[in-house]
Amino acid sequence: MKGRIYNFNPGPAALPQSVLEDVKKDLLNYKGEGLSVMEMSHRSKTFDDIIKDTEQLMKDIMGIPAGYKVLFFQGGATLQFAAIPLNLLGENQFADYINTGSWSKKAIQEAQKLGKNINEIASSGDSNFSYIPKDFQINPDAAYLHITSNNTIFGTQWDEYPNTGSVPMICDMSSDINCRKIDVAKFALIYAGAQKNMGPSGVTIVIIREDLLDKSPENIPTMTSYKIIGGKDSLYNTPPTFGIYIIKLVLEWIKNMGGLEKLEEVNNKKAQLLYDAIDSSAFYRGTVRKDSRSIMNITFRLPSEELEKKFIAVSLENGMIGLKGHRSVGGIRASIYNAVPLKAVETLVKFMDKFEKENS
C-alpha cells in the first residue's frame, strides 16, 4: 500500500494517526531526554510523570470518582479472568456470571479451574449469543456479579448495565472501554485489554474500588494481587512502559477530540451508517438482535461462504483490512473502534453497495 489502509481489525486494532505521529516524533529522543521511552528506567522521574499523568487522564476523562485506583497490568484480560476470583472470591463464597459469548465463557472456565464456586445466572448461548440476556436474578449473597460489556466475536453489547444492589459488579470492558460515557460508580472493578480502544497490546487497565484491595489473600501469586500491585502504584516490577506511554497519548487524543460525549456521538453515527446499509439490503444479513447490537463490533453474513471469502479479498484490494469474522463463527466483522474514522465506515458502506450490485 502506498498510504495507510483502513483498519477494521478486532485487536490489536487501529490507533489514531496523530498518536502514531507523536510516537514517531518522540521515538528516538523523548522530550529532550536523549533516549526513547522504551529505553528509560521505570523508576525514573520522567516515567513516573508518564504513569501518573496517564492515571489522572483516565480519571478525568471517565469521571472516575474518589476512592478508585487505576492500575496497569500485563497478561491481558485473560490474566484478570483468574485474578478476579483469586482476589475477591473467598472460601465458601460464590460469584454470579452472565455468559454472553466466548470471553464470558473463558472467564467462567478460568475461575472454575481454580476450584471456585461459579453460578451462571444467565446465558444467550441458546441463540448463538445473538442477544444480551435481560431476564435473570442476581443472588444477593453473591461475592460479585461478572459481565462482559461488549462481545467482540458475536457483536453484542450491553446498552444498560444491570442494577446489582449491594452486590459488587465487575465488568470486562476490553472492547468498548471509553467508547461512550458511563457511570463508573456502578462498578466495583472494570478491566480492559488496551489493544482494542486504548493503546497497544501488552497493557491491561484495571479500575478498582480501593476498599477491594484489602480483600487480596496473602497466598496468591504476586502478579495477580491487587493489594500488592495497587500498593506499589503499578510499579512493583517493570510495567509495560512503552504501552502505558501510548495509552497516555490516546487519552490526550480523546480529550482533544472533545471527550467521551463527542466520541460517543461519532461512534453512534458510524454504527448507524453501517447498520442502515445492512438493514436496507437483502444481500447482507445482521447476526445480532437489534436491541443488543454493538457499536464497536458489527457482524453480518452474505448469502454464501464463497461470497464472504470474495468480499474479504476484494475489500483488501480496495484498502480495507480486518473484515474477516472470527474463525469460530465466520462471516464478516467490522470493528469500528474510536480510532477508526467516519471516512473509513463511509468507504466500507460504498464498497458494500458496489459489491452487492456486482454479486447479487
N, C-alpha and C positions, 0 to 999 in steps of 0.2 A: 504494500500500500504506500502511496506517495504521501498521504496525510494520515491523520488519526481516524480510526474506524469507530463506528457507533457500537458501543459495548453493552450488550444485554446479558452478560454473564451473571449467573446467580451468586457467585462468590468463589474466589476473590473477584471483586466487581469494580465498576467504574469509580474513579476518583475525579474530583473537579480538576479541570485542566489548569486553573490558576494555582492550585495546590502543587501539582506536579512541576509547574514552572518555578514556584518558590523553592521546592526541593532541589531542583536543578541549579538554581542560583546559589543556594547555600551548601551544596553538596561537598565541595572541597574546602570551604572556609566559612564556618558558621559564625556570622556576626563578628568577624574580625578575630576569632579565637585561633585561627591558623590550622584548624582541623575540622573534620566532619563530626556531626552528632554521633555517627556510627563508631567513631574512634574515641570519644571522650568518656571519662570516668562517670559512672552513675553516681559517684559521691561528690562530683564537682559542683561548685556553686551554680554554674551555668545549667547543668541538667536539673539540679534541684529547682531552679526557677521554672524550667520547662514543665516538670511534672506537677508542680504546684499551680502553675497557670492553667494547665490542662484540667485539673480537678475543678478549679474555680470557674472556668468557662463552662464545664458540664453543669455545675450548679446554677450558674446564671441563665444559661440557655434553656435548660429543662425545668427551671423553677424548683430545684431540689430544696426542700425545707431544712431548717436546722435539725440536727440530730441524725443526719445521714453522712456516711463516708463514701467516697468514690475510690475504688481500688482497681489496680491493674494486674491481671494475672496472665500467665502463659497457659498452654494446654487446651485452648479453645473452649467453646461452650461444653464440649464433651467432658472435660475435667470437672466442670461445675455440676454435671449430672450426678457425679459421685460426691463432690464436695458438699453439696447442699444436705443430703441425708447424713453424711458423716458429721457435719457441724450441728445440725438442727433437729435431728431425729434420734431421741434417746431411747434407751431400753424401755420396753413395754408401751412405746408410743407407736402411732401410725400416722401416715400422711395421705391426703387425698390428691389424686392426679386426674386431670381430664386429658383424654387421648384424642388429639386432632390430627395425628399423622406420624410420619417417620421419626421426627425428632422428639415428640412427646413419648413415643414408644421406646426410644432409646433411653430417655431419661428414666422411665419406669424400670427398664431392664437393668440399668446400672445400679439403681437403688436396690433392686431385688438381689443382684449379685452380692451385695454387702449383707444380705440376710435381713434387710429392713422390711417392715410391715407396710405394704403399699396397697391402697384401696383405690381402684379405678372406678370413679363415680360416674363417668360418662365417656362415651366414645362415638365418633362418627364413622367408625370402621364399617358399619352396616351399609354405607353408601359410598364406599371407597374414599372416605374422608372429603366429601364434596360440600360439607357444611360445618358450621360451628354449633355444637350442642347447646341448647338453651334450657332443656328440661333436666335438671339434676338437683340433688340435695347435698349440701356441704355439711359434713358431720361437725357439730360444734366442739367436739373433743379432739379433732384432728390437730396435729402439730403444725401443719401448714397445708395450704392448697397450692398445687403447682399447675400452671398453664403455659402454653406456648402461644405467644401473641399472634404470630404470623407463620403460616405453614408454607415454607419456601417451595416444597416439592409439589403440593397439591393446589396451592393458590388460594387458601382461605385465610381470613384474618378476623380477629375479634373486633367488632365495631364498638361495643360497650363492654367494659370489664365487669365481672360479677361482683356483687356486694357480698363480702365474706364475713361481715360482722367482726367478731373478735379473733377469727382465725387468720393468721398471717398469710398474705398472698405473695407467692413467688412466681416470677414471670421470666421466661426465656424470650427476650426481645431481639435476638440476633439479627433477624432480617427486617425489622421495622423500627428499631430504635431511632428516635429523632426524625421520623417521617411526618410527625404531627405532634401537637401539644397534648400532653397527658397530665393527670393529677398524680404525681409521684407519691404523694402521701397515702394513696390507696394500697401501695405495695410495701411489703417488708423487705423485699430483695428483688432487684432487677439485674439480670445478667445478659451479656451480649457479646458474641464474637464480633470484632471490629470490621471484618473483611467484607461486609456487605454494604454498610451505610455509613461507617465512621472512619475507616482507615484501612491499613493493610492487614493481611493475615499475620497471626503471631501474638495479638493482643486481645485479651478478653476484659471487658469492663464489668465491674460488679458495683452496683449501688446498693448499699446495705444500711438498714437502720442500726444505729450504734448499739442499742440495747441487745442486739442479737450477737454481738461479738463475744460476749462473755459466755455464750452457750457452747462455744467450741471446746470439746473434750481435750484433755492433755495427751491422749494416746492415739491421735490420728496423725497421718503424715503431715509434716511441717508445711509443705507447699499446698496443702488443702485447707489449712487452718485460717479462718477469717480473723481470729483473735491475733495470731502471730503476724500475718501479712498486714492487717489493719493497724496493729500496734506499731509497726515499722513504716507506716505510710507507703506501702508497696515497695519498700527498699530493703526488705530483709535480705534478698540476694540480688543479683543483677537482673533487673527487669528488661523487657524488650524496648530498649531506649529509643531506637530509631522509629519504631512503630508508634510509640507514645508521642514523639515529636510530630509525626504526621497527623495523628488524631488532633493535636493542638491546632495544626494548620486547617484541618477540616472544620473544627469548631469555630475558628475565626472566620472561615468562609461562610458558615451558616449564619453567624452574627451579621456579616456584611450583606448577606442576601436578604436580611430583614427578619431573621429569627424563624422559629418553628411555625408561627402563624402564616408567614409568607410561603415557606416551603410546603406546608400542608395544602395551601391554595394551588400551588403549581402541581403538586403530586396528584391531587384530585382531578385537575384538568387533564393531565397526561393519561391517567387511568380511564377517565370518562371517554376520552377520544378513542382509546383502543377498544374499550368495551362496546362503544357505539358501532365501531367497524365490525366487531364480531356479531353483535345482535342484529344488525341490519342485513346480514348475509346468510344465505342458505348453504354456503360453501364451508364457512368456518363455524365451529360449534364450541361454545364455552363449556368448561367441565365443572364449574362451581355454581352452587345455588346463589341467586342474586343477592340474598341478604347476608351472604358470608364472603363476598368477593374481596380479595386483597387488592390494595392499591400499589403494592410493591412487586408481586409476582403474578403475572396474568397468564393463565394456562388455557389452551384451546386445542382442538383437533381439526384435522382436514378429513376429507372423505376416505382417504386410504393412507396406509403407512408409506406407500411408494411416493405419494404426493407430498407427504411430510418430509421425506428424505430429500426430495427435489426442492422443496421450499427452503430447507436449511442450506442446501448447497447454493442455490441461486441467490439467497439473501446475502451469503458471504461474498459472492461475486459483486453484489451491489453495496458493499461496505458496511455490512451488519454482521456481528458475531455473537454467539452465545444463545441462539434461539432454540436449540435442541432441548426438548423436555428431559427431565431426569430419567436415567436409564431404567428405573423401577416402574415408571408409568408411561413413558414415551410421549408422543405428541409434541406440541410447541409450547415454549415458556418464554415470555418476555419479562425480564427482571428490570424494572424501571425505578431503581433506587434514586435517592436525592441527586446524585451527580449525573444521572442520565438526563440530558437536556430535552426540553419540549421538542426541539427540532428533530431529535432522534426518533421520537414517537411519531411525529408527523411524517417523517421519511418512511418509517415502518408501515404506517397506515396506507400511504400511497402505493408502496410496494405490494401490500396485501391486495389492494383493489386491482392492480395490474396483473398480479399472479392469478387471481380468481378468474379474470376475464380470459386469460390465456390458457387456463387449465380446467375450467368447469365444463 
